């Protein structure tokens, strides 16, 4: 649950912005810098996920990787914090689809001042709400700070995340662009 919320939060933003974000199209890597649940640090899940994937039968691992790629997401190789790779086209940026929404989420407000964009969102599955901001360092990097609140087993929970993204190059290789969010 926390991982799906974290990934959803890490990918929510910008769908209703009035301007194109000041970043380059191509292959991007988004890395989690910190994740907290109710103010307590969450362990880095990348090592656990890598270990689980190593234990999977090769066919199952290939199927899981193919499903992720079909949605436009790939786990980044190597150690360190959890990271994903995604491909963003010029058209996606021009149409303000520069970050994907997950979990039946929609933006409820979007503002930007200078190089910082801020937004609020609500999600229906799981029921949650949140806010975040992204600061574009330049056309090849940005940092985001996201906070999501929800209920789990009748208890409130807050997930806070910080992540950074860097442009890896214009060529996305075999990774397809992010799949557009499903229409309601």
N, C-alpha and C positions, 0 to 999 in steps of 0.2 A: 504494500500500500504506500509506504513512504517513498520507495523508489519510483513508483508510477507518479506520485505527486511531484517528486523532485524532477523527473524528466518532463512532466507536463509543465511545471513552472519554468524550467530552464528553456523551454521552447515557446512559451507564450509571450507575445509582444506584437507591436507594430501593425497589426492588420488594418487598423482604421486611420493610420497617420495620413496627414494631408500631403506630405512630401516624401520623396524617395530617400531612404537612408543613405548617408554618405559613405557607403562601403562598396568594395569591388565585387563583381560577380565571380563565381568560381568555387573552389573547394575551401571550406572553412572547418576548423577544429574548435569545438567548444569544450572547455575544461572546467570542472567543478573545483572551485578554490576552497569553499567551505559549505557545509550543510549542517543545520541544527534542527532538532526536534524539541520544541518547548524549551529552548535555550540551552540544550545540551548537545554537544557535538555528535554528529553521526559518524560512524566509522566509514572510511573510504571503501566503497563497495567494488571498486575496479578489481582488486586482487581476488576478492571472493567470487566475483563474476567470472574472471579469467579462469580460476580454479574449477568452477562448476562447468564451464564450457570445455575445459580439458577432459573432464570426466565423461562428457556426453559421447555417445556413439558418433562416429564421424558423419553418418547420414543425418542424425538429429541436429548436430551442430551446423552442418551445411544448410539444412532447412531453416533453422533459426536465423542464420546470417542472411540467407536469401530473402526471408520475410522482412527483415530490417532494411536491406538494400532496396527492396521494392517500395518501401515507404520513404526512401531517400535518406536513411540514417545508417551509419556504420560505426561500430565501436573502434576507437582509435587504438593502434597497437602500442605496446610498451607499458611500463609500470607507471607509478605515480597516481595522481587523482583520476577519477572517472572522467573519460573524455569520449565525445562522439564526433564524427565527421559528417558533414552534410554539404550538398551541392546547391548553390543558389545561382540561378540564371539572372541575366539582366532584366528579362521580362518579369520575373518574380519580384525583383527589387522595385521595378517601375510600377507594378501593381500592388505594392505594399504587402506582398506575401513573403517578406524576408525572414520571418520566423513562423514556424508552424504552430497552430493551436491544437491542443489535445484535450481529451476528456470532456467533450462537449462544452468547451469554454468560449466565451465571447468577451471582447473588450467593452467596457462600459464608459471609459473616458481615455483620452490620449492628449497629452500636451507635449510640447517641446520648446526648449529655450536653449539657444546656442547648440552645443553638441550633446546635450542631454535630453533624452526623451523619457517621459514618465507616463504610466498607464495604470488603470485599475481594470480588474476582470472578475467575472463570475463563472463558475463551472457547475454543471448539473450532475456529472458522473465522474468522480464523486462530488457531492455538493460541497462547494468551497468558494471562497472569494480571496482576492489578493490584490497586491499592488507591486509595482516594480519600477525600476529605472535602468536605462542603458545609457552609458556615456561612450561616445565614439571618440577614441583616442586619435585615430586617423582613418584613412580608407582601408587599412589592413588589420585593424584591431578594435575591439570594444570590450567594455566591462559591464556586467549587469548585477543588480542586487534585487532579489525577489523575496516576497513574504506571502505565504499562503496560510489561511486559517480554515479549519474544517472541524467536523465532529467525528470521533471514532469511538464506537461503543458507548455513545452518549457523553463522551468526555471531549472537551475542546482540545485541539492540537494546533500548533503553529509550526510550520516548516519555513525556515529562512535559508536562503541560498545566495552565494556569491559565485559568479563564474566569469571567465574571460574567454574571448574568442580571438582567433588569429587566422588570417587568410593564408592558405598554403600554396595557392597558385590558381591560374585561370583554368587549367585543365582538371576536370573532375574525374578523369579516368573512367572506370566502370561504374562509378556511383551515379545513380540517376538523381535528378533534382528532387527536392522535397515534394512529396505528394500533397496536393491541396487538401485542406480540411474537408470532411464530408459535409454535404449540404443538409441543413436541418429538415 
